[in-house]
Amino acid sequence: MRILLVEDEKNVAAFIKKGLVEEAYTVDVAEDGPEGLLMATTADFDLIILDVMLPGLNGIEVCKTLRGKGINKPILMLTAVDSVERKVEGLESGADDYLVKPFAFSELLARIKALLRRTTDIVSELSLDDLRVDLLARRVYRGKREIILTQKEFSLLEYLLRNKGRVLSRTQIIENVWGYDFSPGTNIVDVHIKSLREKVNKGFERQLIHTVRGTGYIMKGDDDL
């Protein structure tokens, strides 16, 4: 899952991003209203966390603009002002939920999960041939054997499986698994693909992760060959 965080307070943004990354979300950060609006309209996010008080363009204006453009992804609004009027203003601008600072990270996480459950198809398992990924327990099996993955390898495998049968470029993979913090010129994708491929394919005749030379990678099984 990919989240856009629009927050100008660097410490708050770092706190939220660190917590969400530890929960296996991919997080991109914008530091002002115009940057957040640009990112939200040019990339595909599953959810947007939007601070109200932003330089350049406040969160209310950003939210209204996004809804006016037909972008219906869930928006969770953050504010330091705890007033009924401000909450009503935020919700009437198109926000789906509202959270007052300071807040416990556990509450933020619970609200995010609730919004995602409401707005996305709930999928608890992904599979391809004899490969099975339990998204709730975050466990991976190939046949009867469990495969132990790092957090980032799990996120990468989930993204590949959600797009099985499609060729994915390195840039697409970076944006959706690592976020905008990484340059497309890095070899981080190739390194993680190599490690993931060794774990998923080791000891099995059928190869599920394939390289498309000059383009990227594709995940496909026997039915796709």
C-alpha positions in Angstrom: 0.0 0.0 0.0 1.3 3.4 -1.0 0.6 6.5 1.1 1.2 10.2 0.4 1.9 12.3 3.5 1.6 16.0 3.1 3.1 17.6 6.2 5.4 20.6 6.6 6.6 19.9 10.2 9.7 17.8 9.5 9.7 16.0 12.9 6.0 15.1 12.6 6.5 13.8 9.1 9.6 11.8 10.1 7.7 10.2 13.0 4.7 9.3 10.9 6.8 8.0 8.0 9.0 5.8 10.2 6.0 4.2 11.9 4.2 3.5 8.6 7.3 2.1 6.9 7.7 -0.2 9.9 4.2 -1.4 9.1 5.3 -2.2 5.5 3.6 0.8 3.9 5.4 2.8 1.2 5.3 6.5 2.1 6.1 9.6 0.0 6.3 13.0 1.8 5.4 16.4 0.4 6.3 19.5 2.5 3.8 22.0 1.2 0.4 22.3 -0.4 1.4 22.8 -4.1 3.9 19.9 -3.9 1.3 17.6 -2.3 -1.3 18.5 -4.9 1.2 17.8 -7.7 2.2 14.4 -6.3 -1.4 13.4 -5.6 -2.5 14.2 -9.2 0.5 12.6 -10.9 1.0 9.4 -9.0 -1.3 6.6 -7.7 -1.7 6.5 -4.0 -3.9 4.3 -1.9 -4.4 6.9 0.8 -3.5 10.6 1.5 -2.7 12.0 4.9 -3.1 15.8 4.6 -2.2 18.4 7.2 -4.5 21.4 7.3 -1.9 24.1 8.0 0.4 24.0 5.0 2.5 26.6 3.3 1.6 27.7 -0.3 -1.9 26.0 -0.2 -3.7 24.8 2.9 -5.0 21.3 3.3 -8.6 22.4 2.9 -7.9 23.9 -0.5 -5.8 20.9 -1.5 -8.6 18.5 -0.5 -11.2 20.5 -2.4 -9.0 20.6 -5.5 -8.4 16.9 -5.5 -12.1 16.1 -5.1 -12.9 18.5 -7.9 -10.5 16.6 -10.1 -12.3 13.4 -9.4 -9.6 11.9 -7.2 -11.5 9.8 -4.7 -8.8 8.2 -2.7 -9.4 8.3 1.0 -8.0 11.4 2.7 -7.2 11.6 6.4 -6.8 15.2 7.6 -4.5 16.3 10.4 -4.8 19.5 12.4 -3.6 21.1 15.6 -6.9 22.9 16.1 -9.4 20.9 18.0 -12.7 22.7 17.2 -16.0 21.4 15.8 -15.9 24.1 13.2 -12.5 23.1 11.8 -13.6 19.4 11.8 -16.8 20.2 9.9 -14.8 22.4 7.4 -12.3 19.5 6.8 -15.0 16.9 6.3 -17.1 19.2 4.0 -14.0 19.8 1.9 -14.0 16.1 1.0 -11.9 14.5 3.7 -12.9 11.0 4.9 -11.6 11.3 8.5 -10.0 13.8 10.8 -7.4 13.5 13.5 -6.3 16.1 16.0 -2.6 16.6 16.9 -1.0 15.4 19.1 -2.1 11.8 18.6 -1.0 8.3 19.4 0.5 6.5 16.4 -1.7 3.5 17.2 -4.8 5.6 16.6 -3.4 7.0 13.3 -2.7 3.5 12.2 -6.1 2.2 13.2 -7.8 5.0 11.2 -5.7 4.4 8.2 -6.6 0.7 8.2 -10.2 1.5 8.7 -10.2 3.9 5.7 -8.4 1.3 3.5 -10.9 -1.4 4.5 -13.8 0.8 3.4 -12.4 1.9 0.1 -10.4 -1.1 -1.2 -11.3 -4.7 -2.0 -10.3 -6.7 1.0 -7.8 -9.4 -0.1 -6.3 -11.6 2.5 -4.3 -13.9 0.2 -2.4 -13.7 -3.1 -1.3 -16.7 -5.0 0.4 -17.9 -8.2 0.8 -21.6 -9.0 2.1 -23.1 -5.8 3.2 -19.8 -4.3 0.9 -18.4 -1.6 1.1 -15.1 0.3 -0.9 -14.6 3.5 -1.3 -10.8 3.7 -2.8 -10.8 7.2 -0.2 -13.0 8.8 2.5 -11.8 6.4 3.8 -15.3 5.7 4.8 -16.8 2.4 4.7 -20.4 1.2 5.9 -22.2 -1.9 4.2 -25.6 -1.8 4.4 -26.8 1.8 7.6 -24.9 2.5 7.5 -21.5 4.3 9.8 -18.8 2.8 11.2 -16.2 5.2 11.4 -12.8 3.7 12.6 -9.4 4.9 10.0 -6.7 5.2 11.0 -5.0 1.9 11.2 -8.4 0.1 7.6 -9.1 1.3 6.4 -5.7 0.0 8.2 -6.3 -3.4 6.6 -9.7 -3.7 3.2 -8.3 -2.9 3.5 -5.6 -5.5 4.7 -8.2 -8.1 1.8 -10.5 -7.3 -0.8 -7.8 -7.4 0.4 -7.1 -10.9 1.1 -10.6 -12.1 1.2 -11.0 -15.8 2.3 -7.4 -16.3 5.8 -6.2 -17.1 6.8 -3.7 -14.4 9.7 -1.2 -15.0 12.3 -0.5 -12.4 10.9 3.0 -12.0 7.4 1.6 -11.3 8.7 -0.8 -8.8 10.8 1.9 -7.0 7.9 4.3 -6.8 5.5 1.7 -5.4 7.8 -0.2 -3.1 10.4 2.4 -2.0 8.7 5.7 -2.9 10.2 8.9 -4.4 13.1 8.9 -2.0 15.1 6.6 -4.3 16.5 7.5 -7.7 15.6 5.4 -10.7 19.3 5.1 -11.4 19.9 3.0 -8.3 20.3 -0.8 -8.6 18.3 -1.4 -5.4 15.5 -3.1 -7.4 17.9 -5.6 -9.1 19.5 -6.4 -5.8 16.2 -7.1 -4.1 14.8 -9.0 -7.1 17.9 -11.2 -7.1 17.5 -12.0 -3.4 13.7 -12.6 -3.7 14.1 -14.8 -6.8 16.6 -17.0 -5.0 14.3 -17.5 -2.1 11.1 -18.0 -4.2 12.6 -20.2 -6.9 15.2 -22.1 -4.9 14.6 -25.9 -5.1 11.7 -25.5 -7.6 11.8 -26.2 -11.3 9.2 -23.6 -12.2 10.6 -20.0 -12.2 8.0 -17.4 -11.2 9.9 -14.1 -11.4 11.2 -13.3 -14.9 13.4 -10.6 -16.3 12.3 -8.8 -19.4 15.6 -7.5 -20.8 15.8 -3.8 -21.2 12.3 -3.3 -19.6 11.9 -4.7 -16.1 10.4 -7.7 -14.4 7.2 -9.8 -14.7 5.7 -12.4 -12.4 3.9 -15.2 -14.2 3.2 -18.9 -13.7 2.4 -21.9 -15.9 -1.0 -20.5 -17.0 0.6 -17.4 -18.3 3.3 -19.1 -20.4 
